[in-house]
């Protein structure tokens, strides 16, 4: 795990509850700065995006505790325990909506757990089996952050883990690009589903900035399963390229190799329970312009107008994705390759 050691902690007054004070106590050398709003950091002068991720920590209270239906990775999306990430992935959808996006920890986790309990208790029981889980209602607890990083920062994350482990009707799921071995000390009893994000290693080194390597993620899968986690994988985002930068291999070659690596890395017991989720790349015009200044090589893979089309997002930004007809072909190729190399890995969804 990379070391996160913020130089400044920005906090709203309502975030300094007992849990907020637990967080600040971990960083005694950090300067503490009161702010009015956790999502509008007007008190901070211009700071480079990547420096905000490493040097700042924001504490806030999440006021809107909405639980949204999902139906993909989970039945529902739980209120965010945090926002932002230490990593600097060049395609991150969370980063698109903020000029700077430091890690923001929400300290009112007790309110969140009460909200989730009330929500799940009102649902029909037993649950009708579906593709998210045959028994429990599943809640994604990490859509806007990386829980493996947050776990080290906020003691409240472990408490939320324990809430789901003990709950008779609910379980949690989250995706990660990090390997936090401190999480192995729990006994999740298969009530926590961790989804390791995977892509070809060479591409990951270019676009998954400041995250753990693909090799490290693959090596961790068996350990997390043996510790009691349910372990699945995300192939996300799938980036399509054709022998760019003088390489002799294209995206199909590299994904076949990744599937073979996964097949060799995981135990038979893991294979019996593993499913995957597949999301092809959606990129963003503003991110593209920023990346041209700080990581132009990544854009050789991400910004390919000849095979992409534009789409205006619900937030008003200009996104690009692979052209509809080409993408249908890409999806078929991906399914065929996966079926040939790792037929034991069912696809939960692909788009």
C-alpha positions in Angstrom: 0.0 0.0 0.0 1.3 3.5 -0.8 1.8 5.7 2.2 -0.8 8.4 2.6 0.4 11.2 4.9 -1.6 14.4 4.4 0.0 17.8 5.1 -3.3 19.5 5.7 -6.7 18.3 7.0 -9.6 20.4 6.0 -12.8 19.8 8.1 -16.3 21.0 8.5 -17.4 21.6 12.0 -20.1 18.9 11.9 -17.4 16.3 10.8 -15.4 16.5 14.0 -17.5 14.0 15.9 -15.8 11.1 17.8 -15.0 9.4 14.5 -13.6 12.5 13.0 -11.3 13.0 15.9 -10.1 9.5 15.5 -9.0 10.3 12.0 -7.3 13.6 12.8 -5.4 11.9 15.7 -3.7 9.6 13.2 -2.0 12.6 11.5 -0.7 14.8 14.4 1.7 16.7 12.1 -1.0 17.8 9.6 -2.2 21.4 9.7 -6.0 21.5 10.5 -8.0 24.0 8.6 -11.8 24.6 9.1 -13.9 24.9 6.0 -17.5 25.7 5.3 -18.3 22.9 2.8 -16.5 19.7 2.1 -17.4 19.8 -1.6 -16.4 23.4 -2.3 -12.9 24.0 -1.2 -12.8 27.8 -1.6 -10.4 28.1 1.3 -7.6 26.4 -0.6 -5.5 28.3 -3.1 -4.7 26.7 -6.4 -3.0 23.4 -5.9 -2.1 20.8 -8.6 -4.6 18.0 -8.9 -2.1 15.3 -8.1 -0.7 17.2 -5.1 -4.3 17.5 -3.7 -4.6 13.8 -3.8 -1.4 13.2 -1.7 -1.3 16.3 0.5 -4.9 17.0 1.5 -7.5 15.1 3.5 -11.0 16.5 3.8 -13.4 15.5 6.6 -17.1 16.1 6.1 -20.6 15.0 7.0 -22.6 13.5 4.2 -26.0 15.1 4.4 -27.8 13.3 1.5 -28.0 9.6 2.5 -29.7 8.4 -0.6 -29.7 4.7 -1.4 -30.0 4.2 -5.1 -31.0 1.1 -7.1 -28.2 -0.5 -9.2 -28.8 -4.0 -10.5 -25.3 -4.4 -11.8 -22.5 -5.0 -9.2 -25.1 -4.8 -6.5 -28.8 -4.4 -5.8 -28.2 -0.9 -4.4 -25.6 1.8 -4.1 -25.1 2.8 -0.5 -24.3 6.3 0.7 -20.7 7.1 0.0 -18.3 6.5 2.9 -15.7 8.7 1.1 -15.1 10.5 -2.1 -11.9 10.8 -4.1 -8.8 8.5 -4.1 -5.1 8.6 -3.6 -4.7 7.1 -7.1 -4.5 9.2 -10.2 -6.0 7.0 -12.8 -6.2 8.9 -16.1 -9.8 7.9 -16.9 -11.4 8.2 -13.4 -15.0 9.3 -13.7 -15.0 10.8 -10.2 -12.2 13.2 -11.0 -14.2 14.6 -14.0 -16.5 16.7 -11.9 -14.0 18.5 -9.6 -11.1 20.8 -10.3 -9.3 19.1 -7.4 -10.4 15.9 -5.8 -8.6 15.0 -2.6 -9.8 12.1 -0.4 -12.9 13.2 1.5 -13.9 11.0 4.4 -17.4 11.2 5.7 -17.5 10.7 9.5 -21.2 10.1 10.0 -21.0 6.4 9.3 -23.4 5.6 12.2 -26.2 7.5 10.3 -25.3 5.6 7.2 -25.5 2.2 8.8 -28.8 3.1 10.4 -30.1 4.2 7.0 -29.1 1.0 5.3 -30.5 -1.2 8.1 -33.9 0.6 7.8 -33.8 0.3 4.0 -33.0 -3.4 3.9 -35.5 -4.3 6.7 -38.3 -2.8 4.6 -37.5 -5.1 1.6 -39.2 -8.5 1.0 -37.6 -11.4 2.7 -36.4 -14.0 1.7 -34.8 -12.1 -1.2 -35.6 -13.4 -4.7 -32.3 -14.8 -6.1 -30.8 -12.6 -8.8 -27.4 -12.1 -10.6 -26.1 -9.8 -7.8 -26.4 -12.5 -5.1 -28.7 -15.5 -4.5 -29.3 -14.8 -0.9 -28.5 -11.3 0.4 -29.3 -7.8 -0.7 -26.0 -6.4 -1.9 -24.9 -2.8 -1.4 -22.0 -1.2 -3.2 -20.1 0.8 -0.5 -17.3 2.3 -2.6 -18.5 3.8 -5.9 -16.8 7.1 -5.4 -13.6 6.1 -3.6 -11.3 3.2 -3.1 -12.3 1.4 0.1 -8.9 -0.3 0.4 -7.3 3.1 0.8 -10.1 4.5 3.0 -9.7 1.5 5.4 -6.4 2.8 6.6 -7.6 6.4 7.0 -11.0 6.0 8.7 -11.6 3.5 11.6 -15.3 3.8 10.6 -14.7 1.7 7.5 -13.9 -1.4 9.6 -17.1 -0.7 11.6 -19.1 -0.7 8.4 -17.5 -3.9 7.4 -18.5 -5.5 10.7 -22.1 -4.1 10.2 -22.4 -6.0 6.9 -20.7 -9.2 8.3 -23.3 -9.4 11.1 -26.3 -8.3 9.2 -28.8 -11.1 8.5 -30.1 -9.7 5.2 -27.3 -7.5 3.6 -23.8 -7.9 2.3 -21.4 -5.4 0.8 -19.3 -5.2 -2.3 -16.6 -2.8 -3.5 -14.0 -2.6 -6.2 -10.3 -1.8 -5.6 -7.0 -1.2 -7.4 -5.0 -1.6 -4.1 -4.0 -4.5 -1.9 -4.5 -3.7 1.8 -3.4 -6.7 3.7 -4.6 -5.2 7.0 -8.1 -6.1 5.8 -7.1 -9.8 6.0 -7.4 -9.6 9.8 -11.2 -9.6 9.5 -13.3 -12.7 9.1 -15.8 -11.5 6.5 -17.6 -14.9 6.4 -18.2 -14.3 2.6 -20.4 -11.2 3.5 -17.9 -8.8 1.9 -17.3 -9.1 -1.9 -14.0 -7.5 -3.0 -13.6 -6.9 -6.7 -10.0 -6.5 -7.9 -9.8 -4.4 -11.0 -7.6 -5.9 -13.7 -6.3 -4.9 -17.1 -3.1 -5.8 -19.0 -0.1 -5.0 -16.8 1.8 -2.8 -19.3 -1.3 -0.6 -19.9 -2.0 -0.4 -16.2 1.4 0.9 -15.5 0.7 3.8 -17.9 -2.9 4.7 -17.0 -3.5 3.3 -13.4 -1.3 6.0 -11.9 -0.1 5.5 -8.3 -2.0 2.2 -7.7 -0.8 -1.3 -6.9 0.5 -3.3 -9.8 -1.6 -5.9 -11.6 0.9 -8.6 -10.5 0.3 -7.6 -6.9 -3.5 -7.7 -7.3 -3.4 -11.1 -8.9 -1.2 -12.4 -6.1 -3.6 -11.2 -3.5 -6.7 -13.0 -4.8 -6.2 -16.3 -3.1 -5.2 -14.7 0.2 -8.4 -12.6 0.4 -10.5 -15.7 -0.4 -8.8 -17.7 2.3 -9.4 -14.9 4.7 -13.1 -15.2 4.2 -13.9 -12.7 1.4 -15.9 -13.4 -1.7 -13.4 -12.4 -4.4 -14.5 -11.3 -7.9 -12.7 -9.3 -10.6 -13.5 -6.2 -12.7 -12.1 -5.9 -16.2 -12.5 -2.2 -16.2 -12.0 -0.2 -18.2 -11.3 -2.3 -21.2 -9.1 -0.1 -23.4 -8.9 -1.0 -27.1 -5.7 -0.4 -29.0 -4.0 -1.8 -32.1 -0.2 -2.2 -31.7 0.3 1.4 -30.6 3.6 2.9 -29.5 5.5 0.4 -31.7 4.2 -2.6 -29.6 3.9 -6.0 -31.3 0.7 -6.9 -29.4 -2.8 -5.4 -29.5 -5.5 -5.4 -26.9 -6.7 -8.9 -27.9 -3.3 -10.4 -27.4 -2.9 -8.6 -24.1 -6.2 -9.7 -22.7 -5.6 -13.3 -23.6 -2.4 -13.1 -21.7 -4.2 -11.5 -18.7 -6.8 -14.3 -18.7 -4.0 -16.9 -18.7 -2.3 -15.1 -15.8 -5.6 -15.1 -13.8 -6.2 -18.7 -14.6 -2.7 -19.6 -13.3 -2.9 -17.3 -10.2 -6.2 -18.4 -8.6 -7.0 -21.6 -6.8 -9.8 -24.1 -7.8 -11.9 -22.9 -4.8 -11.7 -19.3 -6.0 -12.6 -20.2 -9.6 -15.8 -21.9 -8.3 -17.1 -18.6 -6.8 -15.6 -16.0 -9.1 -17.5 -13.8 -11.5 -16.4 -10.8 -13.5 -17.8 -7.4 -14.6 -16.7 -5.8 -17.8 -16.8 -2.1 -18.7 -15.4 -0.7 -21.9 -13.7 2.7 -21.7 -15.6 5.9 -21.5 -13.2 8.9 -21.6 -13.8 12.6 -21.1 -12.7 15.7 -23.2 -11.6 17.7 -20.2 -9.6 14.8 -18.8 -8.0 14.4 -22.2 -6.8 18.0 -22.2 -5.4 17.7 -18.7 -3.7 14.4 -19.5 -2.0 15.9 -22.5 0.0 18.1 -20.1 0.9 15.5 -17.5 0.6 12.0 -19.1 0.4 12.4 -22.9 1.4 8.7 -23.5 -1.7 7.6 -21.8 -3.8 9.6 -24.3 -2.3 7.5 -27.2 -4.4 4.7 -25.7 -7.4 6.6 -24.4 -8.2 9.2 -27.1 -8.8 7.5 -30.4 -11.3 9.6 -32.3 -11.2 7.3 -35.3 -13.0 4.6 -33.4 -14.9 6.7 -30.8 -18.0 8.7 -30.7 -19.0 11.6 -28.5 -21.8 11.6 -25.9 -22.8 14.5 -23.6 -23.0 13.3 -20.0 -25.8 14.0 -17.6 -23.4 16.5 -16.0 -23.0 18.4 -19.3 -19.5 17.2 -20.0 -18.3 15.8 -23.4 -17.5 12.1 -23.0 -16.3 9.7 -25.7 -16.9 6.0 -26.0 -16.2 3.4 -28.7 -18.5 3.7 -31.7 -21.7 1.7 -31.2 -21.3 -0.9 -34.0 -17.5 -1.3 -33.3 -18.2 -1.7 -29.6 -20.7 -4.5 -30.3 -17.9 -6.3 -32.1 -15.4 -5.6 -29.3 -17.8 -7.1 -26.7 -18.3 -10.2 -28.8 -14.5 -10.6 -29.1 -14.0 -10.1 -25.4 -16.7 -12.7 -24.5 -15.2 -15.2 -27.0 -11.7 -14.8 -25.6 -12.8 -15.0 -22.0 -14.8 -18.1 -22.8 -11.9 -19.8 -24.4 -9.3 -18.9 -21.8 -11.2 -18.8 -18.5 -14.6 -20.5 -19.1 -15.1 -20.9 -15.3 -15.4 -17.1 -14.9 -19.0 -16.1 -15.5 -19.7 -12.5 -16.7 -22.1 -10.6 -14.4 -22.5 -7.9 -16.9 -20.6 -6.3 -19.9 -21.1 -3.0 -21.7 
